[in-house]
Amino acid sequence: MTCTKKDNTKAQLQLAVKKVLRFKVKAELQEILDEVMEQAEAQYKEYDLSVA
């Protein structure tokens, strides 16, 4: 998977998380998003992205 495709996937995931949380936790949204992305990146660090 190319770096651009990886960045696009990351952006899509961030947008999906923002949409879900937007109305619930506006003040803490960025902090929560950063934590979710950090956990996702750690979990899938070794994942073969060419399969996706």
Buried (B, 14 or more C-beta within 10 A) or exposed (E): EEEEEEEEEEEEBBEEBEEEBEEEEEEEBEEBBEEBBEEBEEEEEEEEEEEE
